[in-house]
Amino acid sequence: MKKVTRRAISALLVAALIITGTVFYCWRYITDGADWASFFGNENVTGTSVLTDRNGVALASETGGKVTFADDYATRVACYQTVGDMSGNIGTGAITRFAGRLAGFDYINGTTKSTGKTVKMTLDSALNVTAYNAMNGRSGAVLVSNYKTGEILCMVSTPSQDPANPSKSPAEGTYLNKCISASLTPGSTFKLITLTAAIENVKDIYSQTFTCSGSVDVAGVKINCTGVHGSQTVEQALAHSCNCAFAKIAQEVGGDTLAAYADKLGFTSSHSLDGIPTLAGRFDKAPAGSANLSWSGIGQYNDLVCPYSMLRLVSAIGNGGTFPEPTLLGHSSVDKPTSLISADTAQRMKEFMSYNVKNSYGTGTFPGLSICAKSGTAEVGDGNTHAWFTGFLDDLDHPYAFVVVIENGGGGLRNAGAVANTVLQAAVKSGS
């Protein structure tokens, strides 16, 4: 009897293992089957797979394992990190991440000799070329999206190279899409986060006045400002990008709340761009009353921000607090928007960012553009600064959100702002 029992138990264990293995395989097939189909080198797919931009420009194509890229050299270089290369060096590249779609994979038939699909991205390759040229050999990232639809129109990371004729020793950072896979010191663009937290948590924030004499002492540490701004409102403090004012605001908001808002607004999380993971940023909560708490609210200390996360915030502000998540493939009508901030907060932030341009940057700097923006000049040591410029167009016909960051690029408005103007002027003209 014991022998029979042992055999029965063994049989049940074997059956359980088989069932578990089958379930695991089915789960992996559902989640990873498209990747198993593999766009690169899948000679079983003799149909032609084509990756295009929004206007039908072929960015990459494959037939029987042979991959070719766009005919135009400038297009190949400007779209390199978004598209990817034959060696798979760009792990976030479309021809790697969208392999299953390009191979014509489906869960019933897998791939067949006759399959192979055309996948149209939302990207405007001509706008990418404009952005790449505007960067003028400098390292950094440029992102532009439609905050009403979520469609990414421009995604450029530099330095770059030609995927059809790759370098044997590419420049450092060439294999990294800095739009989604880098996090950098944000400088004063982080004041958008600090101000959002203040609007929702400091009851008298609008009635307060902030005095700036060029510097402020916090716990024995001197925090220098960009100028001497005298007595100012919070709106004027943002336009002046006043470190003295925001040092005080950070203390009023507190480390716990600042950390909570960095989390709430998505800056310390990884996000999914059509299944492509983005890099999380960093915010370290500093002790109350410390200089580091003030520095963190200014966008220094240990703050790190991914350009993609900043794009999400300015999209939310531009769109009244909610926004469709950014996409390279487009959204279906059933996709639900993300709610990031309240409509009232979004309206206040929009007014403040518009005031920045009218009273600090100058509307003539961005002719014809109804722009709301914030610049940032982030100190990164050795006298170097990252140049940031981010915001959106308050324009129903051209609802574009944008982020430009230039590594070691100097002043944010002068350098990143100039790139943003060039790209946005081209986007409005083309009506992407």
Secondary structure, 3 states (H helix, E strand, C coil): CHHHHHHHHHHHHHHHHHHHHHHHHHHHHHHHHHHHHCCCCCCCCCCEEEEECCCCCEEEEEECCEEEECCCHHHHHHCHHHHCCCCCCCCCCHHHHCHHHHHCCECCCECCCCCCCEEECCCCHHHHHHHHHHHCCCCEEEEEEECCCCEEEEEEEECCCCCCCCCCCCCCCCCCCHHHHCCECCHHHHHHHHHHHHHHHCCCCCCCCEEECCEEEECCEEEECCCCCEEECHHHHHHHCCHHHHHHHHHHHCHHHHHHHHHHCCCCCCCEECCEECCCCECCCCCCCCHHHHHHHHCCCCCEECHHHHHHHHHHHHCCCEECCCECCCCCCCCCCEECCCHHHHHHHHHHHHHHHHHHHCHHHCCCCCEEEEEEEEECCCCCEEEEEEEEECCCCCCEEEEEEECCCCCHHHHHHHHHHHHHHHHHHHCC
